[in-house]
Amino acid sequence: MKLETKRLILRKPEKSDWKDLVDGIGKLEVSKWTVRIPYPYKKKDAIDFINKSLQNWGTKSYNFFIELKAEKKMIGSISLEELNKFNGTATTGSWINKKYWRKGYITEAKIAINNFAFNKLRLRKLKSSVFIENKASNITQRRMGYKLEGISRKDAKSKATGIIHDHYIYGLLKEDWKKTKFKLNKKREKI
């Protein structure tokens, strides 16, 4: 299964992605904003992550690797985890190789993953948690229509740095996504 956007392909991980994975998430500027990614990040970590992602695909999670069409290179990851079909919920997370920051790739990938979650999987709510200090990710959450639902104090420890962070807890309801998607499409039409 894959999702396609104008510039990206969101697809299942492949064993051969390990080099791009190490290159992208292996930078401390990227891994410090995550809970589970160690630093330094090695080939073994990448292979383990790919294997776990493939094992859990479609049951516990969907971890899509983001491939840049123009370069045929995996540049990041976006996931639906803690998939609970009974409750109609999942938790989202994403990262992107620092070389590709500020180009709108995460926004493009999030639009595709939100559409997949709400339309294909028929979920009713997506959740996300972001370290308070991660300004870019917090801006993206709000732009995508996620609403701040609370703060979890000293609850998340970065495996890369060992630093304990407060994090914002966001939620996006299906009906809010429909409104946000309409606004995003209108903005893109003006460009």
C-alpha positions as CSV (number, residue, x, y, z in Angstrom):
1,M,0.0,0.0,0.0
2,K,1.2,3.5,-0.7
3,L,-0.2,7.0,-0.7
4,E,0.9,9.5,-3.3
5,T,1.0,13.3,-3.2
6,K,2.3,15.8,-5.7
7,R,5.9,15.4,-4.5
8,L,5.9,12.4,-2.2
9,I,5.2,8.7,-2.0
10,L,4.2,7.4,1.4
11,R,4.9,3.7,1.5
12,K,5.8,0.7,3.5
13,P,9.4,0.5,4.8
14,E,11.8,-1.6,2.8
15,K,14.9,-3.2,4.2
16,S,17.1,-1.2,1.7
17,D,15.9,2.0,3.4
18,W,18.3,1.6,6.3
19,K,21.0,3.9,4.9
20,D,18.5,6.8,4.3
21,L,17.0,6.1,7.8
22,V,20.4,6.4,9.5
23,D,21.2,9.5,7.4
24,G,17.9,11.2,8.3
25,I,17.1,10.3,11.9
26,G,20.8,9.9,12.8
27,K,21.3,13.6,13.2
28,L,20.9,14.9,16.8
29,E,18.9,17.9,15.5
30,V,16.2,15.5,14.4
31,S,16.4,12.7,17.0
32,K,16.3,15.1,20.0
33,W,12.7,15.8,19.3
34,T,11.6,12.2,19.6
35,V,11.0,9.9,22.6
36,R,12.2,6.5,21.2
37,I,15.1,7.3,18.8
38,P,18.6,6.8,20.3
39,Y,21.6,8.9,19.4
40,P,23.9,7.9,17.9
41,Y,21.6,6.0,15.5
42,K,23.2,2.9,13.9
43,K,22.5,0.4,11.2
44,K,21.2,-2.1,13.8
45,D,18.7,0.5,15.1
46,A,17.5,1.1,11.6
47,I,17.1,-2.6,10.7
48,D,15.2,-3.2,14.0
49,F,12.9,-0.3,13.3
50,I,12.2,-1.4,9.8
51,N,11.4,-5.0,10.9
52,K,9.2,-3.8,13.7
53,S,7.3,-1.4,11.4
54,L,6.7,-4.2,8.9
55,Q,5.6,-6.6,11.7
56,N,3.0,-4.2,13.0
57,W,1.9,-2.8,9.6
58,G,-1.9,-2.6,9.5
59,T,-2.6,-4.1,12.9
60,K,-0.9,-2.0,15.6
61,S,0.4,0.8,13.3
62,Y,1.1,2.1,9.9
63,N,4.6,3.6,9.7
64,F,4.8,5.2,6.2
65,F,8.3,6.1,4.9
66,I,8.3,9.4,3.0
67,E,10.0,9.1,-0.3
68,L,10.8,12.2,-2.3
69,K,9.8,11.5,-5.9
70,A,12.3,13.8,-7.5
71,E,15.2,12.0,-5.7
72,K,13.7,8.5,-5.2
73,K,15.0,8.9,-1.6
74,M,13.4,8.1,1.7
75,I,13.5,11.5,3.6
76,G,11.4,10.8,6.6
77,S,8.6,8.9,8.3
78,I,5.0,9.6,9.3
79,S,3.0,7.1,11.3
80,L,-0.3,6.2,12.8
81,E,0.4,4.3,16.0
82,E,-1.6,3.0,18.9
83,L,-4.2,2.2,16.3
84,N,-7.5,1.4,18.0
85,K,-10.2,0.6,15.5
86,F,-12.8,0.0,18.2
87,N,-12.4,3.5,19.6
88,G,-11.6,5.0,16.2
89,T,-8.4,6.6,17.3
90,A,-4.7,6.6,16.5
91,T,-1.6,8.6,17.5
92,T,0.4,10.4,14.8
93,G,4.1,11.1,14.7
94,S,6.6,12.2,12.1
95,W,10.1,13.3,11.4
96,I,12.0,14.5,8.4
97,N,15.7,14.6,7.5
98,K,17.1,18.0,8.4
99,K,18.3,18.5,4.7
100,Y,14.5,18.7,3.8
101,W,13.2,21.0,6.5
102,R,11.1,24.0,5.7
103,K,10.0,22.8,2.3
104,G,6.4,21.8,3.2
105,Y,7.0,18.0,3.0
106,I,5.6,17.2,6.5
107,T,2.5,19.3,5.8
108,E,2.0,17.5,2.5
109,A,2.5,14.1,4.2
110,K,0.2,15.0,7.1
111,I,-2.6,15.9,4.7
112,A,-2.3,12.5,3.0
113,I,-2.1,10.6,6.3
114,N,-5.0,12.5,7.8
115,N,-7.1,11.7,4.7
116,F,-6.1,8.0,4.9
117,A,-6.9,7.8,8.6
118,F,-10.3,9.5,8.4
119,N,-11.5,8.3,5.0
120,K,-9.9,4.8,4.5
121,L,-9.6,3.7,8.1
122,R,-12.7,5.6,9.2
123,L,-11.1,6.8,12.4
124,R,-12.8,9.6,14.3
125,K,-9.9,11.2,16.1
126,L,-6.1,11.5,15.8
127,K,-3.9,12.3,18.7
128,S,-0.4,13.8,18.8
129,S,2.1,14.9,21.4
130,V,4.9,17.3,20.8
131,F,7.7,18.6,23.1
132,I,6.8,22.1,24.1
133,E,10.2,23.4,22.8
134,N,9.7,22.0,19.3
135,K,8.3,25.2,17.8
136,A,8.1,23.9,14.2
137,S,6.1,20.8,15.1
138,N,3.7,22.8,17.3
139,I,3.1,25.2,14.5
140,T,2.4,22.3,12.1
141,Q,-0.1,20.7,14.5
142,R,-2.1,23.9,14.8
143,R,-2.0,24.5,11.0
144,M,-3.4,21.0,10.4
145,G,-6.3,21.8,12.7
146,Y,-5.1,19.9,15.8
147,K,-6.5,21.4,19.0
148,L,-4.4,21.7,22.2
149,E,-6.0,19.4,24.7
150,G,-3.5,19.7,27.5
151,I,0.0,19.7,28.8
152,S,1.7,16.6,30.2
153,R,4.4,17.8,32.6
154,K,7.8,16.1,32.7
155,D,6.3,13.1,31.0
156,A,8.5,12.5,28.0
157,K,12.2,11.6,28.0
158,S,14.2,11.9,24.8
159,K,16.2,8.7,24.3
160,A,18.7,10.8,22.2
161,T,19.5,13.4,24.8
162,G,18.2,12.0,28.1
163,I,16.3,15.3,28.7
164,I,12.9,15.1,30.2
165,H,10.3,17.3,28.5
166,D,6.9,18.7,29.0
167,H,4.8,18.1,26.0
168,Y,1.6,19.4,24.5
169,I,-1.2,16.9,23.8
170,Y,-3.2,17.6,20.6
171,G,-6.3,16.1,19.2
172,L,-7.9,16.3,15.7
173,L,-11.5,15.2,15.2
174,K,-12.7,14.1,11.8
175,E,-15.2,17.0,11.6
176,D,-12.5,19.5,12.4
177,W,-10.2,18.0,9.7
178,K,-12.9,18.5,7.0
179,K,-13.0,22.2,7.8
180,T,-9.2,22.5,8.0
181,K,-8.7,20.6,4.7
182,F,-11.1,22.9,3.0
183,K,-9.1,26.0,4.2
184,L,-5.8,24.4,3.2
185,N,-7.1,23.7,-0.3
186,K,-8.3,27.3,-0.6
187,K,-4.9,28.6,0.3
188,R,-3.2,26.3,-2.2
189,E,-5.5,27.5,-4.9
190,K,-4.4,31.1,-4.4
191,I,-0.7,30.2,-4.8
